[in-house]
Amino acid sequence: MLIDWFTVGAQALNFLILVWLMKRFLYQPILHAIDAREKRIAAKLADAAAKKTEAKNERDEFLHKNDQFDQQRAALLTKATEEAKTERQRLFDEARKAADALSAKRRETLLSDARNLSKTISRKTQDEVFAIARKALTDLAGASLEERIGEVFIDRLRAVSDEAKAAFAKALKTASEQASLRSAFDLPEGSQTKIQKAINETFSADIHVRFETAPDLVSGVELNAGGQKIAWTIADYLTALERSVGELLQKNDQPDAKTGVKVKPEPKQSKSAATPQ
């Protein structure tokens, strides 16, 4: 069988032309379409991955901010609790201080009232004792109380110890002012003369004394010179009596060690206290 090479060549040429045409107008557009589609798919996948990453980042950021919020809320709650505790303690301390101050002021007021009452009672008692003693001495001794107190002061002056006498004599010499003799009443002229003489004899010197009246002494005589003092007053006796009464009352007010109830001891037969001189 003979081969028609012209026909074969024409067919081969037609095949090549067909392949070129198919590649040019069929495969190439399909390949471009496939590439474009792959690119679109890849872009969509990349966009989805980016959105997924962004969503994850946003989720992580939200969780982080939520943790920070929880921490801040806990910190603020702790701070508020501490501040409330501090403020409560401050208010408590202020209230306690105010209560202590009020209690101290009330106690001071009570003590002041007690002192004033004690002074009033003491002064009233001294005045009553003074009046009773004045009348008793006048009725029994036939002399006024002023004169008798002057005599008692003279006895006290002569009984002064040598040490006290030396100190008072020194004060008389160095004093810048004249010695004064204060009494709770106006001493009679006779009593003044006796006291002046007794002072001169006691200190062996001619001492000019200024006589003054001082009602606050409450029945007494007081010789002052250069800060030194020789005195005798009924207040000395009342002070000793007041001290004894105060000690007795304090003893009576002591609570029982076991029951805590204040008990008063049985009265005892006491001896008369020595009168201060």
GITA-V979709 format. One record per backbone hydrogen bond with DSSP energy under -1.0 kcal/mol. NH is the residue of the N-H (numbers start at 1). CO is the residue of the C=O. E is the energy in kcal/mol with one decimal. If there is no record, write none. Layout:
nh->[NH;NH]
co->[CO;CO]
e->[E;E]
This chain:
nh->[5;8;9;10;11;12;13;14;15;16;17;18;19;20;21;22;23;24;25;26;27;28;30;31;32;33;34;35;36;37;38;39;40;41;42;43;44;45;46;47;48;49;50;51;52;53;54;55;56;57;58;59;60;61;62;63;64;65;66;67;68;69;70;71;72;73;74;75;76;77;78;79;80;81;82;83;84;85;86;87;88;89;90;91;92;93;94;95;96;97;98;99;100;101;102;103;104;105;106;107;108;109;110;111;112;113;114;115;116;117;118;119;120;121;122;123;124;125;126;127;128;129;130;131;132;133;134;135;136;137;138;139;140;141;148;149;150;151;152;153;154;155;156;157;158;159;160;165;166;167;168;169;170;171;172;173;174;175;180;181;182;183;184;192;193;194;195;196;197;198;199;200;201;202;203;205;207;210;212;214;217;218;221;222;223;224;225;228;230;232;234;236;238;239;240;241;242;243;244;245;246;247;248;249;250;251;252;253;256;260;263;270]
co->[3;4;5;6;7;8;9;10;11;12;13;14;15;16;17;18;19;20;21;22;22;23;26;27;28;29;30;31;32;33;34;35;36;37;38;39;40;41;42;43;44;45;46;47;48;49;50;51;52;53;54;55;56;57;58;59;60;61;62;63;64;65;66;67;68;69;70;71;72;73;74;75;76;77;78;79;80;81;82;83;84;85;86;87;88;89;90;91;92;93;94;95;96;97;98;99;100;101;102;103;104;105;106;107;108;109;110;111;112;113;114;115;116;117;118;119;120;121;122;123;124;125;126;127;128;129;130;131;132;133;134;135;136;137;144;145;146;147;148;149;150;151;152;153;154;155;157;161;162;163;164;165;166;167;168;169;170;171;224;210;222;212;220;188;189;190;191;192;193;194;195;196;197;198;199;200;205;179;181;183;214;215;232;182;230;180;228;225;223;221;219;233;234;235;236;237;238;239;240;241;242;243;244;245;246;247;248;249;261;256;254;268]
e->[-1.3;-2.6;-2.7;-2.7;-3.0;-2.8;-2.8;-2.8;-2.8;-2.6;-2.8;-2.7;-3.1;-2.9;-2.7;-3.2;-2.9;-2.8;-3.2;-2.2;-3.0;-1.9;-1.9;-3.5;-3.0;-3.2;-3.2;-3.1;-3.1;-2.8;-3.0;-2.8;-2.8;-3.3;-3.2;-3.0;-2.9;-3.0;-3.0;-3.2;-3.1;-2.9;-2.9;-3.2;-2.8;-3.1;-3.2;-3.1;-2.7;-3.0;-3.3;-2.8;-3.0;-3.1;-2.8;-2.8;-2.7;-3.1;-2.7;-2.4;-2.8;-2.9;-2.5;-2.6;-3.1;-3.0;-2.5;-2.9;-3.2;-2.6;-2.7;-2.9;-3.0;-2.4;-2.7;-3.0;-2.7;-2.5;-3.1;-3.1;-2.6;-2.5;-2.7;-2.9;-2.6;-2.9;-2.9;-2.8;-2.7;-3.2;-3.0;-2.7;-3.2;-3.3;-2.9;-3.0;-3.3;-3.0;-3.0;-3.2;-3.1;-2.8;-2.9;-2.9;-3.0;-3.2;-2.9;-3.2;-3.1;-3.1;-3.0;-3.1;-3.0;-3.2;-3.1;-3.4;-3.0;-3.2;-3.0;-2.7;-2.8;-3.3;-3.0;-2.6;-3.0;-3.4;-2.7;-2.3;-3.0;-3.1;-2.2;-2.7;-3.0;-2.1;-1.9;-2.9;-2.1;-2.0;-2.5;-2.4;-1.9;-2.3;-2.5;-2.8;-2.2;-1.3;-1.0;-2.6;-2.5;-2.1;-2.3;-2.5;-2.2;-1.9;-2.2;-1.5;-2.1;-1.6;-2.1;-2.7;-3.1;-2.0;-1.6;-2.3;-2.2;-2.1;-2.6;-2.6;-2.2;-2.5;-2.4;-2.1;-2.5;-2.5;-2.2;-1.5;-1.2;-2.7;-2.8;-4.2;-2.0;-1.4;-3.0;-2.8;-3.4;-3.0;-2.0;-2.2;-2.2;-2.6;-3.0;-1.2;-2.0;-2.7;-2.0;-2.3;-3.2;-2.7;-2.3;-2.6;-2.8;-2.5;-2.0;-2.8;-2.7;-2.2;-2.2;-1.7;-2.4;-1.9;-1.2;-1.0]
